Amino acid sequence: MNKKSILSNLPSVDELLNDDKITDLIDEVPRKLVVNSIRGCLQNYRSKILNMKEQELENFQVDTDELIGSIIQGSKQFISMNLRKVINATGVVLHTNLGRALLSDEIKEEVWSVASGYSNLELNVATGKRGSRYSHVVEIIKYLTGAEDALVVNNNAAAVMLVLSTMAKEKEVVVSRGELVEIGGSFRVPDVMEQSGAKLVDVGTTNKTHLWDYEKALGEDTAALLKVHTSNYKILGFTEAVPLKDLVTLGRKNNVPVIEDLGSGVLVDLQKYGLTYEPTVQESVALGVDVVTFSGDKLLGGPQAGIIVGNKHWIDQMKKNPLTRAFRIDKLTMAALEATLKLYLDEEEMMEKIPTLKMLTESITSLAERAQKLYSILSSVGLSIEIKEDFSQVGGGSLPLEKLPTKVIAIKPSHLSVSRLEEKLRNYRIPIITRIQEDQLIIDLRTIKEEDYGVINEALKDAIGV
């Protein structure tokens, strides 16, 4: 049989539309989308036939059921949400690919109230006149950080660009060579600086920068000294960096402002909870840094945002910069950020109700108890499972050396490969994202909720055909 005769046996669009299964599909999916799916599937089928070798054509027959199945799957997939909930069983708390920080259940009502109705986003209710969208969070940010003023944009890279564009456009900014980091997705500090219009002057070496390196670089075109907190990597060994306090002193002495990009943005001393020291925003402000930038969706535990705090003079200048409008946050981000920040007013409530902080500080005893509970649920599935000790990661470019002791469920399937089991869980109706380690599927308790145990159980049964 040749390709031409096989192609002639393909059903037409009208024939497929008259099939009972397709007719039923049109009750769920708009007819126009179904027709589009039919045409796409027919085209794919034609391409498959045209790419076949002669020996493959001998006993080949058009599989109408397969074709109809593809049409139904494609149509339903088109109308379903692409952005959806997944279960993070990787143990990476701030997983960039999975949306980083989880928002607290406590703030659902506040966010939905703003999302589903009108709000006073840019209305001063007291005067009845136009207000500033930033006024909703400025006072609480000032209270929590001790800063003179604050501004919020859509992410920390935007915050750094806005700061440099305002304070140093067409002028020089001095930064240590060891701090020219790549933030992720190939976005690098030098590139952000170039786009802002500032001129980079890098000093020192990758592993060592001294105060006199900054001093030698100062000139009449110097607009600022920039310190970038290397939150996503560490250089160990023969290293030296200039303490922030000394850099601030140098800036004051020469009337040059100091900018610090803190990256992760911590508002609580993590050492109190057994984690590695990470400089807080409050410490930088107290040391006299003129402008500090940090993220809202990393260790702060809120929505994606770039937060700028510091000297009121500079913040006022930034508010006038045209980039501020381009980088501004929407009402949903504003609502989520304000509600998250209010949880910081009570430290006990903050540690319990902000998911990122709760997951990072969960005790090994609690994890062991939860692991035992999940183990008991999964024991009926018919898989070889065990509870093991392992380590979770912070993720999101934060605390790169931190290893968090954890408990995991390790699964060794017998009738399919570990990679196939991982794929099946990943493609379940609620995707479950796991990791493979030593030829076992690993489910880390630190990043999953108890409400997800049932879904994991169902997904595993479905994967092995129970």
C-alpha positions in Angstrom: 0.0 0.0 0.0 1.4 3.4 -0.9 1.1 6.7 1.0 -1.4 8.2 -1.5 -3.9 5.4 -0.9 -3.5 5.5 2.8 -4.0 9.3 2.9 -7.2 8.8 0.8 -8.6 6.6 3.6 -8.4 9.3 6.2 -11.8 10.5 7.3 -12.9 14.0 6.3 -13.7 16.8 8.8 -17.5 16.3 8.2 -17.2 12.5 8.8 -15.5 13.1 12.1 -18.0 15.7 13.2 -20.8 13.2 12.7 -19.1 10.6 15.0 -21.1 10.0 18.2 -18.1 10.7 20.4 -17.3 14.0 18.7 -21.0 14.9 18.9 -20.9 14.4 22.6 -17.7 16.4 22.8 -19.4 19.4 21.2 -21.8 19.5 24.1 -18.7 20.3 26.3 -16.4 22.2 23.9 -17.4 25.0 21.4 -17.9 23.5 17.9 -15.4 25.9 16.4 -12.6 24.7 18.7 -13.5 21.0 18.0 -13.2 21.7 14.2 -9.9 23.3 14.8 -8.7 20.3 16.8 -9.9 17.9 14.0 -8.0 19.8 11.4 -4.9 19.9 13.5 -5.0 16.1 14.3 -5.6 15.3 10.7 -2.6 17.3 9.7 -0.5 15.6 12.3 -1.7 12.2 11.0 -0.9 13.1 7.4 2.6 14.2 8.4 3.1 10.9 10.3 2.1 8.9 7.2 4.3 11.0 4.9 7.3 10.4 7.1 6.9 6.7 7.3 9.4 4.3 5.6 8.2 1.9 2.9 8.4 -1.2 5.1 6.2 0.6 7.7 3.4 1.1 5.1 2.8 -2.6 4.3 0.4 -3.4 7.1 -0.5 0.1 8.1 -4.2 1.0 8.6 -5.8 4.3 9.6 -6.8 4.0 13.3 -9.9 6.2 13.5 -10.3 5.5 17.2 -6.8 6.8 17.9 -7.5 9.9 15.8 -10.8 10.6 17.6 -9.1 10.1 21.0 -6.4 12.7 20.0 -9.2 15.1 18.9 -11.0 14.7 22.2 -7.8 15.1 24.3 -6.6 18.1 22.3 -10.0 19.9 22.5 -10.4 19.4 26.3 -6.8 20.4 26.9 -7.3 23.6 24.9 -10.1 24.8 27.2 -8.5 23.6 30.4 -6.4 25.9 32.5 -2.7 25.6 31.6 -1.6 27.4 34.8 -2.8 25.1 37.6 -2.1 23.6 41.0 0.7 21.1 41.3 1.9 19.2 44.4 5.6 20.0 45.2 7.1 16.8 46.6 10.7 17.9 45.6 11.6 19.3 49.0 12.7 22.6 47.4 10.8 25.2 49.4 11.2 28.2 47.0 10.9 26.3 43.7 11.2 28.9 41.0 9.6 26.6 38.4 6.7 25.9 40.7 5.9 29.5 41.6 8.3 30.1 44.6 6.6 31.3 47.8 3.1 30.0 48.7 0.7 32.6 49.9 -0.9 32.1 53.3 -4.4 30.6 53.6 -5.0 33.5 56.0 -5.0 36.1 53.3 -7.4 34.4 50.8 -10.4 36.5 51.8 -8.5 39.8 51.5 -7.1 38.9 48.1 -10.4 37.6 46.7 -12.3 40.6 48.0 -10.1 42.9 46.0 -10.0 40.5 42.9 -13.7 40.1 42.7 -14.8 43.7 43.2 -13.9 47.3 42.9 -11.2 48.6 45.3 -9.7 51.9 46.5 -6.5 51.1 44.6 -5.8 54.7 43.6 -8.6 56.4 45.6 -8.1 58.3 48.8 -11.4 57.4 50.5 -11.0 60.1 53.2 -10.7 63.0 50.6 -12.6 61.4 47.7 -9.6 62.3 45.5 -7.1 60.3 43.6 -4.6 58.6 45.8 -1.4 56.6 45.4 -1.5 52.8 44.9 1.6 52.5 47.0 0.1 54.1 50.1 -1.6 50.8 51.0 1.8 49.2 51.9 4.3 52.1 52.5 3.5 52.6 56.1 3.7 49.0 57.1 7.0 48.5 55.1 8.4 51.6 56.9 7.3 50.2 60.3 8.8 46.8 59.7 12.1 47.9 58.2 12.7 51.2 59.9 13.1 53.0 56.5 12.1 56.6 55.7 10.1 55.6 52.7 9.3 52.7 50.4 8.2 51.8 46.9 7.0 48.6 45.3 7.5 47.3 41.7 6.9 44.0 40.0 10.1 42.2 40.8 13.6 42.8 42.3 15.3 43.1 38.9 12.9 45.9 38.1 13.6 47.4 41.5 17.4 47.5 40.8 16.9 48.9 37.3 14.6 51.6 38.6 17.0 52.6 41.4 20.0 52.7 39.1 18.1 54.6 36.4 17.0 57.2 38.9 20.2 57.6 40.9 23.0 56.9 38.3 21.8 57.3 34.7 24.8 58.1 32.5 27.0 58.0 35.6 29.3 55.4 37.2 28.3 52.8 39.8 31.1 51.0 41.6 30.5 47.3 42.4 32.8 44.5 43.5 33.6 42.0 40.7 32.7 39.2 43.0 29.1 40.5 43.2 28.4 40.6 39.4 25.8 37.8 39.8 23.4 36.1 37.4 20.0 36.2 39.0 18.5 33.4 36.9 17.2 33.0 33.4 20.5 34.6 32.1 19.6 37.9 33.7 22.8 39.4 35.0 23.6 42.4 37.2 25.8 44.0 34.5 23.0 43.6 31.9 20.4 45.2 34.3 22.9 48.0 34.9 23.4 48.6 31.2 19.7 48.8 30.6 19.3 51.3 33.4 21.8 53.6 31.7 24.3 53.4 34.5 28.0 52.8 33.8 29.5 49.8 35.5 32.8 50.2 37.3 33.8 46.8 38.7 36.6 46.7 41.3 38.6 44.0 43.1 38.7 40.4 42.0 36.2 37.5 42.0 37.3 36.3 45.5 38.7 39.4 47.1 37.7 43.1 47.2 39.1 45.6 49.6 37.9 49.0 50.8 40.7 50.7 48.9 39.5 49.1 45.7 36.3 51.2 46.1 38.3 54.3 47.2 40.5 54.2 44.1 37.5 54.0 41.8 35.8 57.1 43.2 35.7 60.0 40.8 33.6 63.0 39.8 31.3 60.7 37.7 30.7 58.3 40.6 26.9 58.3 41.3 26.7 55.4 43.8 28.4 52.4 45.4 26.5 49.2 44.9 26.6 46.1 47.1 24.9 43.0 45.8 24.2 40.3 48.3 25.3 37.0 46.7 22.3 35.1 48.0 22.3 32.4 45.3 25.9 31.2 45.6 28.9 31.3 48.0 32.6 31.7 47.4 34.6 29.8 50.1 38.2 29.8 51.0 40.6 32.6 50.2 38.0 35.4 50.2 37.4 38.9 51.5 34.5 41.3 51.1 34.1 44.8 52.4 31.7 45.0 55.3 28.5 47.0 54.6 29.3 49.3 57.5 32.6 50.3 56.0 31.1 50.9 52.6 28.5 53.2 54.2 31.2 55.1 56.0 33.1 55.5 52.7 30.0 56.7 50.9 29.2 59.2 53.6 32.8 60.6 53.7 32.6 61.2 49.9 29.0 62.2 49.6 28.2 59.1 47.5 25.0 57.1 48.2 25.2 53.4 48.9 22.7 51.0 47.3 22.3 47.4 48.4 20.5 44.6 46.5 19.6 42.1 49.2 17.9 39.7 46.8 15.9 37.4 49.0 14.6 40.0 51.5 14.5 38.6 55.0 12.5 40.4 57.7 13.2 38.0 60.5 16.4 36.7 62.1 16.6 33.1 60.8 19.3 32.1 63.2 16.8 32.1 66.0 15.1 29.2 64.1 18.3 27.2 63.5 19.0 28.4 60.0 22.1 30.0 58.5 22.5 33.8 59.1 21.0 35.9 56.4 21.3 39.7 56.6 17.9 41.3 57.3 16.5 44.4 55.6 16.3 46.1 59.1 20.0 45.6 59.6 20.9 47.3 56.3 18.6 50.2 57.0 20.0 50.6 60.5 23.6 50.7 59.1 22.6 53.7 57.0 22.4 52.2 53.5 20.7 54.9 51.3 18.5 52.5 49.2 17.9 48.7 49.7 16.1 46.5 47.3 14.7 43.0 47.9 12.1 40.4 46.6 8.6 39.8 47.9 8.3 36.2 46.8 11.4 34.6 48.3 12.2 34.5 52.0 9.6 37.2 52.7 7.0 34.7 51.7 4.6 36.9 49.7 3.7 37.5 46.0 6.2 38.4 43.3 7.3 42.0 43.9 10.4 44.1 44.1 10.5 46.3 47.3 12.6 49.4 47.5 13.2 51.1 50.9 15.5 53.9 52.0 16.1 57.6 51.9 12.9 59.5 51.2 14.8 61.9 48.8 15.7 59.1 46.5 12.4 57.3 46.8 10.6 60.5 45.8 12.9 60.8 42.7 12.0 57.2 41.8 8.3 57.9 41.9 8.8 60.5 39.2 10.7 58.1 36.9 8.7 57.0 33.9 9.9 53.4 34.6 7.8 53.3 37.8 4.6 53.1 35.8 6.0 50.4 33.5 7.1 48.4 36.6 4.1 49.0 38.8 2.2 46.2 40.5 -1.4 45.4 40.1 -4.2 45.3 42.6 -3.9 41.5 43.3 -0.2 41.8 44.1 -0.9 44.8 46.3 -3.6 43.0 48.2 -1.4 39.9 48.7 1.6 41.9 49.7 -0.2 44.0 52.2 -2.0 41.0 53.8 1.3 39.1 54.0 3.2 42.0 55.6 0.5 42.3 58.2 1.2 38.8 59.4 4.7 40.1 60.3 3.2 42.3 63.0 3.1 39.2 65.3 6.2 37.0 65.1 4.5 33.9 66.4 1.6 34.3 63.9 4.1 35.0 61.2 6.1 31.8 61.7 2.9 29.7 61.8 0.9 31.3 59.0 3.5 32.2 56.3 4.0 28.9 54.5 7.6 29.6 53.5 8.8 30.3 57.0 6.8 27.4 58.4 8.2 25.0 55.9 11.8 26.2 56.4 11.6 25.8 60.2 9.4 22.7 60.6 11.1 20.3 63.1 12.3 16.9 62.2 9.9 15.4 64.8 7.0 17.0 63.0 8.2 15.8 59.6 8.7 12.2 61.0 5.1 12.2 62.2 3.8 13.4 58.9 6.0 10.9 57.0 4.5 8.0 59.1 1.0 9.2 58.4 1.6 9.3 54.6 3.5 5.9 54.8 0.4 4.4 56.4 -1.9 5.7 53.7 0.4 4.5 50.9 1.1 1.1 52.3 -2.0 -0.3 50.7 -0.9 0.7 47.2 1.3 -2.3 46.7 4.6 -0.6 46.2 7.9 -1.1 47.9 8.1 2.0 50.1 10.2 3.2 53.1 10.7 6.2 55.2 14.3 7.7 54.8 16.3 10.6 56.1 17.4 13.2 53.5 17.9 16.9 53.0 15.5 19.6 51.6 16.7 22.8 49.9 15.6 26.4 50.4 15.7 27.2 46.6 14.8 30.4 44.9 18.5 31.5 45.0 18.4 31.8 48.8 20.7 30.2 51.4 22.5 28.1 48.8 24.5 26.1 51.4 21.6 25.4 53.7 20.7 21.7 54.0 17.5 21.1 55.8 17.2 17.7 57.4 14.0 16.1 56.3 12.0 12.8 56.0 11.1 11.4 52.7 9.0 8.5 51.3 11.2 6.5 49.0 9.4 4.3 46.4 10.9 1.5 44.4 8.4 0.3 41.7 8.5 -3.3 40.5 6.4 -3.3 37.3 7.6 -0.1 35.7 10.7 2.0 35.8 11.3 4.8 38.3 11.4 7.4 35.5 8.1 6.1 34.1 6.5 6.4 37.5 7.9 9.9 37.9 6.4 10.8 34.4 3.0 9.3 35.3 2.8 11.3 38.6 3.9 14.4 36.7 1.1 13.9 34.2 -1.6 13.1 36.7 -4.8 15.4 36.8 -3.1 17.3 39.6 0.6 17.0 38.7 2.9 15.7 41.4 6.5 16.8 41.0 9.0 14.5 42.6 12.7 13.7 42.3 14.6 10.5 41.5 17.5 9.5 43.7 19.5 6.3 43.8 16.9 4.6 41.5 14.1 5.5 43.9 11.2 8.0 43.6 11.5 10.5 46.4 8.5 12.3 48.0 9.8 15.0 50.5 7.4 15.7 53.3 8.7 19.2 53.9 6.9 20.8 50.8 3.6 18.9 50.7 0.5 19.5 52.7 -1.5 16.9 54.6 -4.5 17.7 52.3 -2.4 16.3 49.4 -1.9 12.9 50.9 -5.1 11.5 49.3 -4.2 12.8 45.9 -0.7 11.2 46.1 -2.3 7.9 47.0 -4.8 8.1 44.1 -2.1 9.1 41.7 0.2 6.2 42.7 -2.7 3.7 42.3 -3.6 5.1 38.9 0.1 4.9 37.9 0.4 1.2 38.6 -3.1 0.3 37.6 -4.6 -0.6 40.9 
